[in-house]
Amino acid sequence: MKKIALYSFLIALFFAPIYLFAQEEPKDTLALAENKFEDSFFESLKQKGMENYDKAIESLEKCQTLQPENGVVYFELGKNYLSQKKYNEAYDNFEKATKIDPKNRWAWVGMYDVCYDTHDYNQAINIVQKLVEFKADYREDLVSLYMNTQQFDKALDLINELNETVGKSDKRELYKAQILQDAKYQGAEKANLISKIKQFPKEESNYISLIFLYSKSNQEDKALEVAQKLEKEIPTSDWAQVSLFKFHLNNNDGVKAVNAMNIVLASEKIDNKLKHRILNEFLIFTKNNPQFDKDLDHAIGYFSKDKEVKVAKEIGKFYQSKKDWSRAIHYYEMHIKATNDDMETLLLLMQAYTENFQFDVLETASEEQMQLFPSQPQLYYYNGLANNQLKNYKKAIASLESGIDFIIDDPNLEINFNLQLGEAYNGLGDFKKKDTYFVKANSLIEKQKLQHK
């Protein structure tokens, strides 16, 4: 809720003429009383300015004795008590000011300030409803007060009214989303949106909101109807394709789903989170429908500038988790073409080559990467493993012996190095060295077991 600052006012307008209250008294007596009032009043303003609120109140009480029906005195008393956080006294004096002068908006604001500070939101609603008569902007405060008092039906009605009359605001849209989390308010909002669509058939946002509500309540058929109506009324609408994509995917119509997906992914109107969700849904679909792999590759291109999520890499991980090594390799290679210094992906790719028995490719790829990253021991390991499988035992030994010195605090990798060296010497018929490395590997394994006990 926004707090509305109190503006200055012309004191002279509030001073009740002395003559109205004491017409029978001599003029010099009236003048003396008037001077006493003014002196006390301005003394109260001075003391308030110095934050001497008790002294300001003393001066105002003198004014009150001289002019008991002067609303400005009660208003000033209210402000001083509010500054002291004496809320009951502040409210009472603001209220007296409104009874003397019901059109004194700032006295009503004072009462609102008290209610706001004391969290008496129900009473605040009554006061703000009065303030709306002075200024329509207070309806924004009313929305927040309805939210605070959980009068969500009234809040929703007022939000829709304000959206239509003054335009949407982020704050109100946030409130609306909060209200519509509760299914019991969704029916009224659906009816409201249906009415607006009939009234304004070219307003895209109403269709989008209605599609969202139907989808949220698992009314996919109705969501599709709205999407189709949107596509008919606004053929250029990208949002219509979001629902149509899901419909086509559910119907196993890959061709139409691809067309809808490409429109969505190319759209600048649709945020990246939604695009990622659509791509993920298509990825799951493609896993069982490999004839659409090329369409998935094309879709990845829309995310080439995405710095937060490396889409090709994540798809590679997805397929690796499914042990679909060929597809994992394809997407890792796609990612590495764009980012050659991603060591994590390089090692994932090496492992995928290994699992897919592509030892000739593994040997070449690891050799190339060893030139680029000469201190990465994992690359030497994969090169040694590949050469062992290709029976290039001497090359395997050369790589493994070069790389083992780069291992730092990685016992598992050290074990694997020793096992591969044992395999290489076994291939060469040097069984003594084979046993040396296998014994060393077993010793490291036993040491790890003891550490984990």
C-alpha positions, 0 to 999 in steps of 0.5 A: 500500500502506498502511503500518501504524503500530507500536503501543506494547506493554508491555515487561514482557510481553516481559521473560523472567524472569531466573530461567529462565536462571540459577537457580543464581546468588545472588539479589543477583547476579540482581537486579544483572543485572536492574537493569543490563538495565533501566537499559540498556534504558530508556537505549536508549529515551531515546536513540531518542527523541532520535534518537541511534540509535547510542547506543540500539543500544549500550545494546541490545547490552548488553541482548542480552549480558545476555538473549540470548533476549529478543525485545524487544531484537531488535525494538528493535534492528530499529527503530533500524536501520530508522530509520537505513535500515540495512535488512539489519541491521533485517531480521535483528533483526526476523527474530530477534525472530519466531523467539524469539516468532512471535506478535510481530506487530509484528516481522513488521510491521517485516520488512514495512516493510523489504521495502516500503522496499527494494521487495522486494515478493516477500518482502513477500508472504510476510510479509503472508501471515503477517500475515493470520493476525493481522489479515484487513485485511492482505489489502488490502496483499496485493492491492497487492503482487500488482499490484506483482509483476504477479501479476494472476490472484492479484490478480483472485481476491483482489479478487473475494473481498474485493468479496464479503466486505467490499464494493467499494473505489475502489482495488480497482475501479481495480486491477480495471479495470487488470487487465481491460485485458488480454484474457486475464483477461477470460474468467475475469472473465466466468465470475465475473460469469455465476456471480454473476448466477445467484447474485444475479439482482437485483444490477444491478452484475454485469450492467453489468460483464458488458455492459461486458466483452462490448462491449469484446471486440466481443461485441455479441450477448452484451452485448445478451443480458445487457442484455435479461436485466437488463431482465427481472430489473430492469425499472427498470434504466436501465443496460439501456437503454444497450446496448439503445439501441446495439442498436436504433441498429445495427438502424436502429430509430430509434423504439426507439432514441429510447425507450432514449435518453430513459430514459438521458438522464433517468437520474441514475445514468448519468454525463454522459460516457456521455450525451454519447456516446449523444447523439453517436451519435444525432446521426450517426444523425439526420444520415442520418435527418432524420425524427428531428430533433425527437427530437434537439431534445428530447434536447438539453433534457436538457443544458440545465444542462450548463455544460461543453459547450454541446450545441446549439452543438456540434451546430450546428458539426457540421452546419456542418462538413457544410455543412448550413446549415439545420440548423446555423442551427436549432441555433445559434438554439436555443443563442442563445435560451438564451445571447444573449451568446455572440459566437462563436455569433452570428458562426457563425450570421451566416456560416450565414445568409450561406451559406444565402442568407438575406440578409433574415434576416441583415440583421435579425439583424445589425441587432439585434445591432449595438444590443446589441454596438455595438463588434463590427466583424464585425456591421457587416460582415455587415449591410453584406454583407446590405444589399448583397445586398438592394440597399440600398446606402446602408444597406450603406455606412452600416454598413460605414463605421461599423464599419470604425473598430472593426477592430483587428489583423484584416487579413482583416476589413479586406479584406472591409470594403473589398470590400463598400464597393466593391460598395456604391459599384458598386451606386450607380454611383460607380465612382471610389469603387468603384475606391478601395476595391477598390484598397485591398483589393488593396493589403492582400492584397498586403501579407499575401502579402509578410508570409507569404513 
